[in-house]
Amino acid sequence: MQKALVSVTGQDKVGIIAKVSTALCEQNINILDISQTILSGCFTMLMVVDLQGTQESFQQIADRLAELGGNIGVMISIQRMDLFAAMHRV
């Protein structure tokens, strides 16, 4: 399993979760875990996803999510979980 962490931040509005989830589904990326909250009108969401089923490269996924973020007015980034874990290991 190739896991990644997707983060989404921006002004809260209708449809953010739906649009991000749809984009992941279209790339055959499974959402394993999700957490979202709204802090003073700022939407924040973290998703752990499984990249094993996708045929797209990591860069293609990152580019597509960044483009979607620009289209809907939020910032979307993706990090590989193995690199994320290594960066935060004590």
Secondary structure, 3 states (H helix, E strand, C coil): CCEEEEEEEEECCCCHHHHHHHHHHHCCCEEEEEEEEEECCEEEEEEEEECCCCCCCHHHHHHHHHHHHHHHCEEEEEEEHHHHHHHCCC
